[in-house]
Structures are given as structure tokens and as C-alpha cells.
């Protein structure tokens, strides 16, 4: 019985230590990203989401009336974070769904993203008018109530592209 109790205690200690190490690492990452943004004179009110992509991080942040995004790449030789790309998206889109696209071949990082304010939109897809290159978006709602979406592509996407907001029954709300 003592062996079982000791085993449970040791396992619990390891698990708790691992969790606090992950939280500490996440805090350090966010601090590094915010430091990099400050060095690049990127003004923001809130970092709303960090997505791990390729050799860096896609950072979504709110600035005034806009949702912005930057790519921060970890340079292995200098271990310095660099903001490589910035964009802007309205937080109050007229149709309840906004979008922007980014084709940065020097990163390379190809993505669409936008804001959702229409509560009936539960799914967003991006695709060519002929139906090719269709991607379902990842939708994120932050603690502050901001809902946004993004799709990532493996290669550059050229116009025209359709961005479609769908309801829970797959009916088109915005196109």
C-alpha cells in the first residue's frame, strides 16, 4: 500500500512540475514575442492568439479597431525573434465577416484570416471559384469575445478566391 501511495505522490509531483514548466515556457515565449514587437515598433493592445507554423509563430494581435497579424521567426544563429509580416483587418465588418490574404514568398507563409461578428457564422471556407484549393478555417474566440478565423496554404494562392461564411446547417450567410 505504501508503494502505491509513494508512486502516486511521485507521479503527481512530476506531473505538476511538468505543467508549471510548460506554463513558464509559454510565458517566456509570449514575453519574447512582445519584446520583439516592441523592438519593431509594433503597437498593439492585446496579443490574442499565437499559432505555431513552420519555423516560427503567426501572431494575431488587436490594435485599435483592427486585428493584425505578424510572423515572428526564430533565427537559430542569433536566437532573436523578428517580425517579418504585418497586415490589418477591421474588427467590425459590415457584413459580419471580414478577410485579408497574405502571400509572403520570402517566409514562405500563405494564409487568409479575418474577423467574424455575425453569430450565425459557425464555419468559414476559402476556395477558388472552381471549387479547388478549398480550406476550412480554424475559428477562435478569445476570452475578450473576439472571434476570428484563419486558413493556411502550402503554396501561394492567387486571385480570385472566395471567402464564405456558413451557418451550422452549411447555409451561406456571407460570400
TIZABA-100358 format. One record per atom (N, C-alpha, C): atom name; z, y, x; residue in one letter. Coordinates in steps of 0.02 Angstrom, whole numbers, plus 32768, in hexadecimal, padded with zeros to 4 digits. Example, Ala and Ser with C-alpha at 12.3 -4.5 7.8 and 13.67 -1.06 7.14 Angstrom:
! residues 2
N,8186,7EE4,8294,A
CA,8186,7F1F,8267,A
C,8186,7F5B,8294,A
N,8162,7F90,8282,S
CA,8165,7FCB,82AC,S
C,818A,8002,8285,S
//
This chain:
! residues 175
N,8000,7FC5,8029,X
CA,8000,8000,8000,X
C,8000,803F,802B,X
N,8029,803E,8061,X
CA,802B,8078,808E,X
C,7FE7,8084,80AF,X
N,7FC5,804E,80C0,X
CA,7F83,8055,80DF,X
C,7F53,8079,80B0,X
N,7F55,8067,8070,X
CA,7F2A,8086,803E,X
C,7F3B,80D0,8038,X
N,7F7A,80E1,8035,X
CA,7F8F,8127,802E,X
C,7F7A,814F,806B,X
N,7F86,8133,80A6,X
CA,7F72,8155,80E4,X
C,7F26,815E,80E7,X
N,7F01,812B,80D3,X
CA,7EB8,8130,80D2,X
C,7EA1,8166,80A2,X
N,7EBF,816A,8068,X
CA,7EAD,819E,8037,X
C,7EBD,81E3,8053,X
N,7EF6,81EB,8073,X
CA,7F09,822B,8090,X
C,7EDA,8240,80C7,X
N,7EC8,8211,80F3,X
CA,7E9A,8221,812A,X
C,7E55,8233,810D,X
N,7E3D,820D,80DE,X
CA,7DFD,821B,80C0,X
C,7DFE,8260,809E,X
N,7E33,826F,8079,X
CA,7E3A,82B1,8058,X
C,7E39,82E9,808B,X
N,7E5C,82E1,80C3,X
CA,7E5D,8314,80F6,X
C,7E17,831F,8113,X
N,7DF4,82E9,8121,X
CA,7DB0,82EE,813C,X
C,7D82,8311,810A,X
N,7D87,82FF,80CB,X
CA,7D5D,831D,8097,X
C,7D6C,8367,8090,X
N,7DAB,837A,808D,X
CA,7DBE,83C0,8087,X
C,7DA9,83E8,80C4,X
N,7DB0,83CC,80FF,X
CA,7D9C,83ED,813C,X
C,7D51,83F8,813D,X
N,7D2B,83C6,8128,X
CA,7CE2,83CB,8125,X
C,7CCD,8401,80F5,X
N,7CED,8405,80B9,X
CA,7CDC,8438,8088,X
C,7CE9,847E,80A3,X
N,7D22,8487,80C3,X
CA,7D31,84CA,80DC,X
C,7D03,84DC,8116,X
N,7CED,84AA,813E,X
CA,7CBC,84B8,8173,X
C,7C7A,84CE,8155,X
N,7C63,84AE,811F,X
CA,7C25,84C1,80FE,X
C,7C2A,8508,80E1,X
N,7C63,8518,80C2,X
CA,7C6C,855B,80A7,X
C,7C6D,858F,80DF,X
N,7C8C,857F,8117,X
CA,7C8D,85AD,8150,X
C,7C47,85B6,816C,X
N,7C20,8581,8170,X
CA,7BDB,8586,8188,X
C,7BB1,85B0,815A,X
N,7BBA,85A7,8118,X
CA,7B94,85CF,80E8,X
C,7BA7,8619,80EE,X
N,7BE6,8628,80F7,X
CA,7BFC,866D,80FF,X
C,7BDF,868B,813E,X
N,7BDD,8665,8175,X
CA,7BBF,867E,81B3,X
C,7B75,868B,81AA,X
N,7B52,865F,8187,X
CA,7B0B,8668,817A,X
C,7AFF,86A8,8152,X
N,7B24,86B2,811D,X
CA,7B1D,86EE,80F4,X
C,7B2C,872C,811E,X
N,7B60,8729,8147,X
CA,7B70,8761,8173,X
C,7B37,8770,81A4,X
N,7B19,873B,81C1,X
CA,7AE0,8744,81EE,X
C,7AA5,8764,81CB,X
N,7A97,874D,818E,X
CA,7A60,8768,8167,X
C,7A6C,87B2,8157,X
N,7AA8,87C2,8141,X
CA,7AB8,8808,8131,X
C,7AB4,8834,816F,X
N,7ACA,881A,81A7,X
CA,7AC6,883F,81E6,X
C,7A7D,884C,81F8,X
N,7A53,8819,81F2,X
CA,7A0C,8820,8200,X
C,79EB,8854,81D2,X
N,79FE,8852,8193,X
CA,79E2,8882,8163,X
C,79F8,88C9,8175,X
N,7A36,88D2,818A,X
CA,7A4F,8914,819E,X
C,7A29,892D,81DB,X
N,7A1F,8901,820C,X
CA,79FA,8914,8249,X
C,79B2,8929,8239,X
N,7994,890A,8206,X
CA,7950,891B,81F2,X
C,794E,8954,81C0,X
N,7987,8973,81B2,X
CA,798C,89AA,8181,X
C,7976,8995,813C,X
N,7985,8957,8129,X
CA,7976,893F,80E6,X
C,79B2,8950,80BB,X
N,79A7,8979,8088,X
CA,79DE,898D,805C,X
C,79E0,895D,8021,X
N,7A1C,8948,800F,X
CA,7A24,8919,7FD7,X
C,7A68,8923,7FB7,X
N,7A6C,8910,7F78,X
CA,7AAB,8912,7F54,X
C,7ACD,88CD,7F54,X
N,7AA3,8899,7F52,X
CA,7ABE,8855,7F4D,X
C,7A8B,8823,7F66,X
N,7AA1,87F4,7F8F,X
CA,7A77,87BA,7FA0,X
C,7A83,8788,7F68,X
N,7A4E,8778,7F42,X
CA,7A57,874F,7F06,X
C,7A4A,8704,7F11,X
N,7A21,86F4,7F44,X
CA,7A11,86AE,7F50,X
C,79F2,86A6,7F95,X
N,7A03,866F,7FB5,X
CA,79E5,865D,7FF5,X
C,79C7,8617,7FEE,X
N,7987,8612,7FFB,X
CA,7964,85D2,7FF7,X
C,794D,85BD,803C,X
N,795F,8581,8051,X
CA,794A,8567,8092,X
C,7901,8553,808D,X
N,78D7,856F,80B8,X
CA,7890,855E,80BB,X
C,787A,855A,8103,X
N,784E,852B,8111,X
CA,7832,8522,8154,X
C,7866,852F,818A,X
N,785B,855F,81B5,X
CA,7889,856B,81ED,X
C,78B3,85AA,81E1,X
N,78C5,85B5,81A3,X
CA,78EB,85F1,8194,X
C,7905,85F2,814D,X
N,790D,862E,8134,X
CA,792C,8638,80F2,X
C,7906,866D,80CB,X
N,78F8,865D,808D,X
CA,78DC,868C,805D,X
C,7919,86AC,803C,X
N,7920,86EE,8043,X
CA,795B,8711,802B,X
C,7948,873F,7FF2,X
N,7963,8731,7FB7,X
CA,7959,875C,7F7D,X
C,7993,878B,7F77,X
N,7984,87CB,7F6F,X
CA,79B9,87FC,7F6A,X
C,79A7,8834,7F39,X
N,79D9,8852,7F1D,X
CA,79D1,8887,7EEB,X
C,79DB,88CB,7F0C,X
N,79AE,88F9,7EFC,X
CA,79B2,893D,7F17,X
C,799F,896D,7EDF,X
N,79CF,8990,7EC2,X
CA,79C0,89BE,7E8B,X
C,79A3,8999,7E50,X
N,7966,89AB,7E3D,X
CA,7945,898C,7E04,X
C,7917,8953,7E18,X
N,791C,893B,7E56,X
CA,78ED,8909,7E6C,X
C,790D,88CA,7E88,X
N,78E8,8893,7E81,X
CA,78F8,8855,7EA3,X
C,78C9,8852,7EDE,X
N,78E5,884E,7F18,X
CA,78BE,884C,7F56,X
C,78C6,8808,7F76,X
N,789B,87F9,7FA5,X
CA,789F,87BA,7FC9,X
C,788C,87C6,8011,X
N,78AE,87A5,803E,X
CA,789C,87A8,8084,X
C,78A0,8763,80A2,X
N,787E,8759,80D9,X
CA,7881,871A,80FD,X
C,78A4,8727,813F,X
N,78D7,8701,814C,X
CA,78FB,8708,818A,X
C,78F3,86C8,81B1,X
N,78D7,86CF,81EC,X
CA,78C8,8695,8216,X
C,78FA,8691,824F,X
N,7912,8656,825E,X
CA,7940,864C,8296,X
C,7915,8642,82D4,X
N,7917,8671,8301,X
CA,78F3,866B,8340,X
C,791D,8641,8371,X
N,7908,8604,8381,X
CA,7932,85D8,83AA,X
C,7941,85F4,83F0,X
N,7915,861B,840D,X
CA,7921,8634,8450,X
C,7956,866A,8451,X
N,7957,8694,841D,X
CA,7987,86CB,841C,X
C,79BF,86C1,83EB,X
N,79B7,8690,83BE,X
CA,79E8,8683,8389,X
C,79F3,86C2,835F,X
N,79BF,86EB,8358,X
CA,79C4,8728,8331,X
C,799C,8720,82F1,X
N,79B6,8739,82BC,X
CA,7994,8737,827C,X
C,7966,8773,8277,X
N,792A,8768,825B,X
CA,78FA,879F,8254,X
C,78E0,87A1,820D,X
N,78DE,87DC,81F0,X
CA,78BF,87E5,81AE,X
C,7874,87EC,81BB,X
N,784C,87C0,819E,X
CA,7804,87C1,81AA,X
C,77DB,87DA,816F,X
N,77F7,87D8,8134,X
CA,77CF,87E8,80F9,X
C,77FC,8807,80C4,X
N,77E3,883B,80A2,X
CA,7808,885A,806B,X
C,77D9,8864,8030,X
N,77F3,8860,7FF4,X
CA,77CC,886C,7FB9,X
C,77FB,8887,7F83,X
N,77E0,8899,7F48,X
CA,7808,88B8,7F14,X
C,77F2,889F,7ECF,X
N,7822,8897,7EA1,X
CA,7813,8881,7E5D,X
C,7842,88A3,7E2D,X
N,7828,88BE,7DF6,X
CA,784F,88E3,7DC4,X
C,7882,88B7,7DA2,X
N,78C0,88D0,7D9B,X
CA,78F5,88AA,7D79,X
C,78F0,88AD,7D2D,X
N,78C8,88DA,7D13,X
CA,78C1,88E2,7CCA,X
C,7877,88DE,7CB6,X
N,7858,88A4,7CBD,X
CA,7810,88A0,7CAE,X
C,7803,88AA,7C63,X
N,77CE,88CF,7C55,X
CA,77BC,88E1,7C11,X
C,77B1,88A4,7BE4,X
N,7791,8870,7BFE,X
CA,7783,8834,7BD6,X
C,77B8,87FE,7BDC,X
N,77EE,880C,7C01,X
CA,7823,87DA,7C09,X
C,7819,87AC,7C44,X
N,77E1,87B4,7C68,X
CA,77D2,878A,7CA2,X
C,77AA,87B4,7CD3,X
N,77C1,87BA,7D11,X
CA,779B,87DD,7D44,X
C,7789,87AC,7D7B,X
N,775A,87C1,7DA5,X
CA,7748,8796,7DDD,X
C,7728,87BD,7E15,X
N,772F,87A2,7E50,X
CA,770E,87BA,7E8D,X
C,76FB,877C,7EB5,X
N,76CC,8785,7EE2,X
CA,76B6,874E,7F0D,X
C,76BA,8764,7F55,X
N,76C1,8733,7F81,X
CA,76C4,8742,7FC8,X
C,76A0,870C,7FEF,X
N,766D,871F,8014,X
CA,7648,86F2,8041,X
C,764F,870E,8088,X
N,7681,86F7,80AB,X
CA,768D,870F,80EF,X
C,7678,86D8,8120,X
N,763B,86DB,8139,X
CA,7623,86A6,8165,X
C,7646,86A6,81A8,X
N,7661,86DF,81BD,X
CA,7684,86E1,81FE,X
C,76C7,86BD,81FB,X
N,76E1,86AD,81BE,X
CA,7722,868B,81BB,X
C,7719,863F,81C1,X
N,76EE,861A,81A1,X
CA,76CB,8623,8162,X
C,76F8,8611,8126,X
N,76F5,863C,80F4,X
CA,771F,8633,80B9,X
C,76F8,864F,807D,X
N,76EC,8625,804C,X
CA,76C4,8639,8012,X
C,76ED,862B,7FD4,X
N,76F9,8660,7FAC,X
CA,7724,8657,7F72,X
C,7717,868B,7F3D,X
N,772B,867A,7F00,X
CA,772D,86A8,7EC7,X
C,7776,86AD,7EB3,X
N,7788,86E6,7E98,X
CA,77CD,86EE,7E7E,X
C,77CE,8726,7E4C,X
N,7803,8727,7E24,X
CA,7809,875C,7DF3,X
C,784B,8758,7DCE,X
N,7852,8785,7D9E,X
CA,788F,878C,7D77,X
C,7880,8775,7D2F,X
N,78B1,8756,7D10,X
CA,78AC,8742,7CCA,X
C,78E2,8768,7CA4,X
N,78CD,878E,7C70,X
CA,78FE,87B0,7C45,X
C,78F9,8797,7BFD,X
N,78C4,8774,7BEC,X
CA,78BD,8758,7BA9,X
C,78E3,8716,7BA7,X
N,7919,8713,7B7F,X
CA,7942,86D6,7B7E,X
C,791E,8699,7B62,X
N,78E5,86A3,7B41,X
CA,78BE,866A,7B27,X
C,7896,8647,7B5D,X
N,788C,8668,7B97,X
CA,7866,8649,7BCD,X
C,7895,861A,7BF3,X
N,7885,85DA,7BF1,X
CA,78AE,85A8,7C12,X
C,7888,8584,7C4A,X
N,7848,8593,7C50,X
CA,781F,8573,7C84,X
C,77E8,85A4,7C98,X
N,77D8,85A5,7CD8,X
CA,77A1,85CE,7CF1,X
C,7774,85A2,7D1C,X
N,7732,85A9,7D11,X
CA,7703,8585,7D3B,X
C,76D1,85B7,7D59,X
N,76B9,85A7,7D94,X
CA,7683,85CC,7DB4,X
C,764A,859C,7DBE,X
N,760C,85B4,7DB2,X
CA,75D2,8588,7DBB,X
C,7593,85B0,7DBD,X
N,755E,8593,7DD7,X
CA,751B,85B0,7DD5,X
C,7502,85AC,7D8C,X
N,74D5,85D9,7D78,X
CA,74BB,85D6,7D33,X
C,749B,8593,7D22,X
N,7480,856E,7D54,X
CA,7462,852D,7D46,X
C,7497,84F5,7D41,X
N,74D7,8507,7D48,X
CA,750D,84D6,7D42,X
C,7524,84B8,7D84,X
N,7500,84C7,7DBA,X
CA,7513,84AB,7DFB,X
C,754D,84D2,7E19,X
N,756A,84B7,7E4C,X
CA,75A1,84D6,7E71,X
C,75DD,84E7,7E46,X
N,75E8,84C0,7E11,X
CA,7620,84CF,7DE4,X
C,7663,84BE,7E05,X
N,7692,84ED,7DFE,X
CA,76D6,84E4,7E17,X
C,7707,84F8,7DE1,X
N,773B,84D1,7DD8,X
CA,7773,84E6,7DAD,X
C,77A4,850C,7DD7,X
N,77BC,8543,7DBD,X
CA,77E9,856E,7DE2,X
C,7831,8554,7DE2,X
N,7854,8565,7E17,X
CA,789C,855B,7E19,X
C,78BA,859A,7DF9,X
N,78E3,8591,7DC6,X
CA,7902,85CA,7DA2,X
C,794C,85CC,7DB4,X
N,7963,8607,7DC5,X
CA,79A8,8611,7DDA,X
C,79C7,864A,7DB1,X
N,7A03,863E,7D97,X
CA,7A2A,8672,7D76,X
C,7A67,867E,7DA1,X
N,7A71,86BD,7DB6,X
CA,7AA8,86CE,7DE2,X
C,7AE8,86D9,7DBA,X
N,7B20,86DD,7DDD,X
CA,7B60,86EB,7DBC,X
C,7B60,872E,7D99,X
N,7B37,875D,7DB2,X
CA,7B34,879F,7D93,X
C,7B04,87A2,7D58,X
N,7AE3,8769,7D48,X
CA,7AB8,8765,7D0D,X
C,7A6E,8770,7D1B,X
N,7A5B,877D,7D58,X
CA,7A14,8785,7D6A,X
C,79F3,8740,7D69,X
N,79BA,873B,7D46,X
CA,7994,86FD,7D46,X
C,7951,870A,7D68,X
N,7941,86E2,7D9A,X
CA,7902,86EA,7DBD,X
C,78E5,86A5,7DCC,X
N,78A7,86A4,7DE2,X
CA,7884,8666,7DEE,X
C,785A,866D,7E2E,X
N,7847,8633,7E4A,X
CA,7818,8634,7E82,X
C,77F6,85F0,7E88,X
N,77B9,85F2,7EA3,X
CA,7794,85B6,7EB4,X
C,777D,85BC,7EFD,X
N,777C,8585,7F20,X
CA,7765,8583,7F65,X
C,7726,855A,7F69,X
N,76F6,8572,7F91,X
CA,76B7,854E,7F9C,X
C,76B1,853B,7FE6,X
N,768C,8506,7FF4,X
CA,7682,84EF,8039,X
C,764B,8515,805C,X
N,7620,8537,8036,X
CA,75E8,855C,8054,X
C,75DE,859C,802D,X
N,75B8,85CC,8049,X
CA,75AE,860B,8026,X
C,758F,8600,7FE1,X
N,75A3,862A,7FB2,X
CA,7587,8627,7F6F,X
C,7561,8667,7F62,X
N,7523,8660,7F4F,X
CA,74F9,869B,7F44,X
C,74F4,86A9,7EF9,X
N,74E6,86E8,7EE9,X
CA,74DD,86FD,7EA3,X
C,749E,86DD,7E89,X
N,749A,86D4,7E4A,X
CA,74CD,86E2,7E17,X
C,74FF,86A8,7E10,X
N,753B,86B9,7DFE,X
CA,756F,8688,7DEF,X
C,758F,869B,7DAD,X
N,75A1,866A,7D86,X
CA,75C4,8676,7D47,X
C,760E,8669,7D51,X
N,7637,8695,7D35,X
CA,7680,868D,7D33,X
C,7691,8688,7CE9,X
N,76AE,8650,7CD5,X
CA,76B9,8643,7C8E,X
C,7703,8634,7C81,X
N,771F,8658,7C51,X
CA,7764,864D,7C3C,X
C,7764,8623,7BFD,X
N,7788,85EB,7BFD,X
CA,7789,85BD,7BC5,X
C,77CF,85B8,7BA7,X
N,77D1,85A7,7B66,X
CA,7813,859B,7B47,X
C,7826,8552,7B4E,X
N,785E,853E,7B31,X
CA,7878,84FA,7B39,X
C,7849,84C5,7B1C,X
N,781C,84DA,7AEE,X
CA,77EC,84AB,7AD1,X
C,77A7,84AF,7AF1,X
N,77A3,84D1,7B2B,X
CA,7765,84DB,7B51,X
C,7733,8508,7B2E,X
N,7749,8531,7B00,X
CA,771E,8563,7AE1,X
C,771A,859F,7B11,X
N,76DE,85BD,7B16,X
CA,76D5,85F7,7B43,X
C,76F5,8634,7B24,X
N,7722,8653,7B4A,X
CA,7743,8691,7B36,X
C,7720,86CD,7B57,X
N,7712,86C6,7B98,X
CA,76F2,86FB,7BBF,X
C,76BD,86DC,7BEC,X
N,7682,86FC,7BED,X
CA,764D,86E6,7C1B,X
C,762B,8722,7C37,X
//
